[in-house]
């Protein structure tokens, strides 16, 4: 019976983190059938849920799928059991970062970090600052440069972040969330 406990433990942790009843999944594949990003995934959404059910934590946490998921929620609209696979993917991303698991899609993670840092610092998104952070993390300094300059010339990218009132409340939200800073 000891060999089953890790399986049960991983499934419970994922259910707790995601709020999703992953054990209700009976592999109908409707989530995978409707997902618009399966072409870019290494594991289909229904297979990801199955990995969680089987306690294959290493494979689930190292999956490219958890980073590619766009959280469009098509999966939950198709699931007969109402399982939000995108919420499971979000939970697995957080668990991967917390455990120090290598990130399968570094650019997606860098974008995520840059976005959150911009909101944490400014209280809202400052596009130019976020792009700068992303470019520094990914070392893709000149990629998309022509498009970025065009957007800047048309006033779509502001040099300075807009000031918002009560920015300290945004910082408190981040502090209360216990967000992992990687």
Order of alpha helices (4+ residues) and beta strands (2+ residues): alpha-alpha-alpha-alpha-alpha-alpha-alpha-alpha-alpha-alpha-alpha
